[in-house]
Amino acid sequence: QVQLVESGGGLVQAGDSLRLSCAASGRTLRMNTMGWFRQGPGKERDFVAAISWSGSTTYYADSVKGRFTISRDNAKNTVYLQMNSLKPEDTAIYYCALLNSLFTTTAQRMDARNYNYWGQGTQVTVSS
């Protein structure tokens, strides 16, 4: 079993920054993909960012490109999401997820249905 625990959410003003962390524990495949998704009030759970095992390949939703940066530290089994220039529309519950597969396409990495494990979520609220 795999456990994912997010932290770092909070209430900030527009233009501020936050860094989310997600610590993974348990049995995972070495070559996994880690991702961040978010769900705003009354909305579907949307893809935000993902990162390959090596960290050499990253994927971003168009809405966060240039503002958010995903990274990982495999020695610490932790993935991060640095969020800069936050906007009120970034307000959501942010979920960390793990895709435990050796073979994934870009489309698969951006699809929440392919992720095997999820954290409990952390609330990010951006006031205008």
C-alpha positions as CSV (number, residue, x, y, z in Angstrom):
1,Q,0.0,0.0,0.0
2,V,1.0,3.6,-0.7
3,Q,0.3,6.6,1.4
4,L,0.5,10.2,0.2
5,V,0.4,13.1,2.5
6,E,0.1,16.7,1.3
7,S,1.1,19.8,3.2
8,G,1.6,23.5,2.5
9,G,-1.8,24.8,1.6
10,G,-3.3,28.0,3.1
11,L,-4.9,31.3,2.6
12,V,-2.9,33.9,0.5
13,Q,-3.5,37.0,-1.5
14,A,-3.4,37.3,-5.2
15,G,0.2,37.5,-6.4
16,D,1.6,35.6,-3.5
17,S,3.4,32.2,-3.6
18,L,2.9,28.9,-1.9
19,R,4.8,25.6,-2.0
20,L,3.0,22.4,-1.6
21,S,4.7,19.2,-0.6
22,C,3.6,15.6,-0.9
23,A,5.4,12.8,1.0
24,A,5.0,9.3,-0.3
25,S,5.5,6.1,1.8
26,G,4.9,2.4,1.1
27,R,5.6,0.2,-1.9
28,T,5.9,2.1,-5.2
29,L,7.4,1.2,-8.5
30,R,10.7,2.8,-9.0
31,M,9.7,4.4,-12.3
32,N,6.5,6.1,-11.2
33,T,5.0,9.4,-12.2
34,M,3.8,11.9,-9.6
35,G,1.1,14.4,-10.3
36,W,-0.8,17.3,-8.8
37,F,-4.5,17.8,-9.5
38,R,-7.0,20.3,-8.1
39,Q,-10.7,20.6,-7.6
40,G,-12.4,23.9,-7.2
41,P,-15.9,24.4,-5.7
42,G,-18.5,22.7,-7.9
43,K,-15.8,21.7,-10.5
44,E,-14.3,18.6,-11.8
45,R,-10.9,17.4,-10.6
46,D,-8.4,18.9,-13.1
47,F,-4.8,18.2,-14.0
48,V,-2.3,20.7,-12.8
49,A,1.2,19.2,-13.3
50,A,3.1,15.9,-13.4
51,I,6.7,14.8,-13.3
52,S,8.6,11.7,-14.4
53,W,10.6,9.6,-12.1
54,S,13.9,11.2,-13.1
55,G,12.5,14.6,-13.0
56,S,13.7,15.3,-16.5
57,T,10.2,15.5,-17.9
58,T,7.4,17.7,-16.6
59,Y,3.9,18.4,-17.8
60,Y,1.7,21.4,-17.0
61,A,-1.8,22.5,-17.6
62,D,-2.0,25.6,-19.8
63,S,-3.5,27.6,-17.0
64,V,-0.5,27.2,-14.8
65,K,2.4,27.2,-17.2
66,G,5.0,29.8,-16.3
67,R,3.6,30.2,-12.8
68,F,3.8,26.7,-11.2
69,T,6.8,24.4,-11.0
70,I,6.8,20.7,-10.1
71,S,9.8,19.0,-8.8
72,R,10.7,15.9,-6.8
73,D,13.3,14.6,-4.4
74,N,13.4,10.8,-4.7
75,A,15.8,10.5,-1.8
76,K,13.0,12.0,0.4
77,N,10.1,10.4,-1.6
78,T,8.7,13.9,-1.9
79,V,7.2,15.9,-4.7
80,Y,6.7,19.6,-4.6
81,L,4.6,22.2,-6.4
82,Q,5.9,25.7,-6.3
83,M,3.1,28.1,-7.1
84,N,3.9,31.7,-7.9
85,S,1.7,34.6,-9.0
86,L,-1.3,33.0,-7.5
87,K,-4.7,34.0,-8.8
88,P,-8.2,33.7,-7.2
89,E,-9.1,31.1,-9.8
90,D,-6.3,28.9,-8.4
91,T,-8.5,28.4,-5.3
92,A,-9.1,24.7,-4.9
93,I,-8.3,21.6,-3.0
94,Y,-4.9,20.3,-4.3
95,Y,-4.4,16.6,-4.5
96,C,-1.1,14.7,-4.9
97,A,-1.3,11.5,-6.9
98,L,1.0,8.6,-7.9
99,L,0.8,6.7,-11.1
100,N,2.5,3.4,-10.5
101,S,3.3,2.3,-14.0
102,L,6.4,1.9,-16.1
103,F,4.7,2.8,-19.4
104,T,2.8,6.0,-19.7
105,T,2.1,8.5,-22.4
106,T,1.7,12.2,-21.9
107,A,-2.1,11.9,-22.2
108,Q,-2.1,9.1,-19.5
109,R,-0.1,11.3,-17.2
110,M,-2.6,14.1,-17.5
111,D,-5.6,11.9,-16.8
112,A,-6.7,11.4,-13.2
113,R,-8.3,8.1,-14.0
114,N,-4.8,6.5,-14.5
115,Y,-3.4,7.4,-11.1
116,N,-3.4,4.6,-8.5
117,Y,-3.0,6.5,-5.2
118,W,-4.2,9.8,-3.9
119,G,-3.5,12.0,-1.0
120,Q,-6.2,13.6,1.2
121,G,-5.8,17.0,-0.4
122,T,-4.8,20.4,0.9
123,Q,-6.8,23.6,0.6
124,V,-5.4,26.6,-1.3
125,T,-7.4,29.8,-1.1
126,V,-6.4,32.9,-3.0
127,S,-8.1,36.1,-2.1
128,S,-8.4,39.0,-4.5
